[in-house]
């Protein structure tokens, strides 16, 4: 029994470590490209924290737990690019799955997913409950069209199993009094095939997408970098061009993601890339 307990303990620790590594990808997979203006900041924030869309870089030192020497500074810049950028669809920095032919069984399955998701997240219309149950607001100090409340445990489980009622993230719009629940996000590792994506959310109704070809500048040049070249809205989209510019290239930034807005009234809006106001 002692040996068995030891094995269980070691297995648990290994699972926690793997989960922590996966969670980083899950969290950063949460923000898609948007063209809408940034959501209104909460009353407690100073207006000076908002960034002009003419100034694509952000000051990562304003975020709790982050500073200019932090390796996550580049990820913060990538998040900013995605929250303030255009709706690219297929582009050098975005890869989307192609829509497969419509069929009745996929429509039935999609509606079942929506029904289970709606039932599973209904209680989180009260965002306080989401926070109480372990959801964490991703980059709360960065003005965003949608705020992703991510559950670390759910993100870990989604790498292996799929439960429509257990999304990786909840999607909220900022309001004068807090947050309004509008949708959810499912994730899968970037290694997943399109058939595996289709087995979860059918590709005949939804576009899964990846953020790709990110070139970030050297860390010491972060503040002065030319963001028309770097980042997920920059012109650099190849390894050779990034190396020539002295940057760090990442062919795939995060993992597969798909947003679902179960309170909309048609499948095309429910499985849209972005929320329809």
N, C-alpha and C positions, 0 to 999 in steps of 0.2 A: 504493500500500500504506500510505503514511503517513496519508493521509486516511481510509482504511478503519479503521486502528488507532485513529485519533482518534474516529471514530464509535462503534466498539465500546466504547472507554473511557467515552465520554459516556453511552452506553446502559446500561452496567453501573452507573455512578454513579446514574443516574436510577432504575434498578431497585432499587438498595439503598435510596434515599430513599423510594420508594413502599412498599417492603417494611417499612421501619421504621414508617411511618405505619399500615399495616395491622396490624402486630404489636401495637400498643397496643390496638386493638379486639379482636384475637384473645385477648390475655392477659386482658383484663377480661371477655371472654365466657366465661371458664372456670368461673365459680362459680354454680351454680343455687341456688334457695331450698331450705333444709332445715329440718326441725324437730327432728332428733336433737341430743343434746348434743354439744358440741365434742369433737373427738378428743383423746386424751391428748397432751400436749406431749412433745417429746423430752426425755430426761433432762438435757440441758445447759441447758434453759431454766428460768428461775425461775418458780415458780407464780404470782407476782404479775403476770406478763404476761398471764394469762388474764383475759378480761372476763366479768363476770356478765351473764346475759341480761337482768337488770333495768337494765343500764347500756349502752344501745345504741351509744353513741359509743365510738370507740377512739382511742388516742393514736398518731397517725401518726408521731410523732417516734421511736417505738420501732422503726420499720421502717427498714432500711438505705436510704439515699438519699432519705428522705422527711422533710419537716418541715412545720410549720404554715403556712409561707409557700409551700409547694409546691402547684402547681395540682392535683396528683394526690390531695390530701387528700380531696376530695369523692369521688373514686373509691374510696379506701380505706374511707370510710364506707359507700358503696354495697355494697362487697364484704362488709363486716361484716353489713349488713342481710340480705344474701342467704344468708350462711352460717348465721345464727341464726334466720331467719324461718320461718314455717310453710310447708307445702306448699300454695301458693295455687291452682295450676292457672290457669284463666281468672280474672282479677281486674283491678283498675285498674292494677296494676303488672306484670302478666304476660299476654302473649298467646301462646296455643298454637295450632298448626295443628289442625284437626279431623281425626278419623280418617276415612279414606275406606273404602268397602266392601272387605271382604276379597276377594282373588282369588288363584288359584294361582300366577300368574306373579310377583306381588309376594312371596309366601311363598318361592318358589324364589330370587328375587333377594336377599331379606333373609338367607336362610341362606348364600348365597354371600358376602355382605358379612361375615357373622360368621366364616365359615371363613377368609377372606383376612385379616381383622383379627387373629384369633387367631394365625395363622401369622406375621403381620408383627410382632406385639408380644411374642411368647413370650419372646424373648431379654431383654426388659426386665423380666422377673420379678426380675432383678438390677438394682435401681434405680441402682446405681453405674454400670452400663453406659449407662443412659439419660443420666445426668449427663455421662459421658465423651463421649457422642455428640451433645451440644449441647442436651439438654432442660434447662430451667431451672424450678426450683420457684417457683411463683407465691405470693407472700406467705408464705414459710416460717415467719415468726414469728407469724402469726395462726392460732390454733387453728381447725381446720376438720374437718368430717366426712370430707372427701376433699381430697387435695392434688393440684393440677393441675401436672404437669410439662409445660411447653409448649415446643414446638420452633418457633423463629421462622421458620425456612425453610419448614417444613411449613405453618404458618399462612398465609404468603404464597402458597404454591402452591395451597392450598385455595380461595383466592378465584377461581381460574381453572380448576383441574382437580381431579378426584377420583380418588384411589387408596385403596381400602378398607384397604390395609395401611399407609397413611401418615396417621394421624390428626394433628390439630393438637396434642392434649394426651393424655397418659397420666394415668389416675386411680389414685391410691394411697390406701390406708388406713394410718394411722400404727400401728406396732407397737412392742413393747418393744425390738426390735433394728434398726428402720429403717422400711421401707415395704413394703407388700404390694400388688402390682398387682391391680386389680379391674376396670378398664375403660379406656375411651378416649372422646375427644370429637372430633366433627367440627364444623366451623364453615362458615358462608357469610356474605357481606356482608348487611347489613340490607335492602338494595335487592332481594334475590333474591325471586322470585315463588314461590308455593306449588308451581307446576308444576316449577320448577327445583329446589326442595327435594326434591320427590317423585322427580325423576330421579336423585337421589343416594341417599337413604334413603327407601323408600316410605312414604307417609303413611297407608297402611292398617295399618302395624305400629308406627309411631313417631310421637311428638309432637316436632316441632321447636318451639322457643320463643324468644321475645324478652322482655327486661325493658324495661318501658315507664313513661312518666309519672313520671320522677324529678324531684323538687324538692329542691334542696340550698340550705341557708341561706347568707347572705353569709359569706365566708371569715372575716371578723373576729368573727363570732358563732358560729363552729363549735363551740367548747367549751361554750357556754352554750345552744345551740339546743334547742328542744323537738322531740325525735325521735319523738314521737307524731304530729307533723305532717309533718316532713321525712323524706326517705329512701324506700327501697323498701318500707318497712312503714308509712309515714306516711299520714295521712288526706288530704293534699294530692295531687290527681291531675289537676289542670287548669292550663293556663297562667294563667288569670285569678286563681285562688286562690294560685298560686305568686307571681305578681307582687304581689298584695296583701300577701303575707307578706314581701316583699323578697327572695325567693329566685331561684335560677336554674333554669329549667325545661328539661328534655330529654325530648322525646316518646319517643325510643327511645335506650336507654342504650348498648347494645353491638351485637352482631350476632346472627344466627340461630345456634343451637347445638343439638346433639342428643348425648346420652350413649348409649354402648353398653357393655354388660357381658357380654362374650362367653363368660365362664366359667359363666354361669347355664344352667339346663336347659330353658328355654322362652322363646319369642320375646317373650312379654309381660314377662318379667323381664329379658331381654337388652336390650330397648329401653325399659325403664322410665325415668322421670324421675330416679330415685334408686336407689342400690344397695340390694338387699335383704340385710340381715345374716342 
